Amino acid sequence: MWCAIVAAVHLCLWGGSGLGTAGLETVAIGQEPVAPPEIRPTAEAAAAGNPVADDLAEQARRLVDGLRSDQFAVRELASEQLFRLGPACLPILRATRRQSSDTEQSDRLDRIIDSLAKQNLESRIRSFLQGGPSELENWPELEKWFGDSPRIRELFVDLYREHPYLVDALGGTPQQLSMGLSRVHRRLFERGVGPRETPQRVDLIALLLPMTDPNFQAAPRSDLIVASLLQLYPANDFRKDAVFGEPFMRMVAKWMSRSDLSIREKVLRLALQWEMDIGLTLAVETLKQNPDPILLCRCMQTISRQGTREHAVLLAAYINDPTVVFQKRYLGVRGGEVQVGDVAAASIALLNSVPVTEIGFAEPAEHPIFGIIYEELVVPLKVPTKSAGGDQDDDSNDDKDGDTADSADDEFLDEDDLTPLQPGDLSPKEIARLIEHAKRREAARVEIRLKALELVPAAAAEAPQKS
């Protein structure tokens, strides 16, 4: 009975054409078929009318028609036979799937195409890893950065497996790249990359590759993700790799040059940490864009570390800027605030290889990686000068009793006092003393900036005036 059903199925599929036995043995439904050698006709053979390619195409078309048969046994056997034809029939299956309106046929085609595509991919990957000609899409997009070697090919295969949608989008339109990058973001979120899991190397490559495309401008959010992940140790390990390090750093530099201004402070910090020369170029360009005070100080910090004495002229333009960028919350001489002009003065000193203490700052603030740590700049309290009669130059000599009280109050503002400054708990005398100290710091600040300007070649900035 079963033999009669199988014979009927073959008759439905192949009729009397004699094609039913052309390399397609009859098997029972559900039995594991023995796959014949894979037939992979070349484009040249197909164009030349190769008989093998023609037979394969005809078999595939007849089997695809069988997928919409009213008889279940016919549909099952057609599916099995298409599986046995292998990846060589994928073009025909995909073309039919695009045009099919039959639900049963479409569902079966989806399953067959998915399975054969995986078989085909694994076959191409094996050939690729053995050094054969690449049949993997968009391999040149990675090769142009990293070259060709066994380890580079392994990296591309990992990228192909982990982020296939991104690989498929490489070299495409900005819209395609944007969609591919969004899929990468979603994949990283699903894996918990960042808070729970460190990024893999292929994750960093998947983020950077589209963002180095000159025709694609990523959203600031993408720049922020990259900047955050590059701060983690896998990126630092990646850049030190003997094979990947140099091209990876070139890729990072390309991304930095195109990054959004909103994350420039993070980019400059990373450039300083990794000692990347592009930091100087970005810092000088950013100064022209009138950045916010914190970014401005990061630019000056970068220039002080990577620039030359000639760059001091750029910084002199900010020597009189009183904008506060850091407020110290201590009593005593280590208190006070750090202004943009203080950072400019310290940066000018560093560009001239002059310690910041030599131009008047109370403590060193130099750093081997960041040039200066501007939060550590301390403007001293200038000692009031006294006239021959013993009176101070300022207005504090209005009455002798006040002078005596001020002298007595020096004790609560000890030079080494790091007591947190809590304005609500200060007495009137303490407040008066803080005001006096602010005036004395401003007097010292004027002298610091005058000394810094003396170091500037052909200084363009106007010298600050005492107030």
Disulfide bonds with the S-S distance in Angstrom:
none
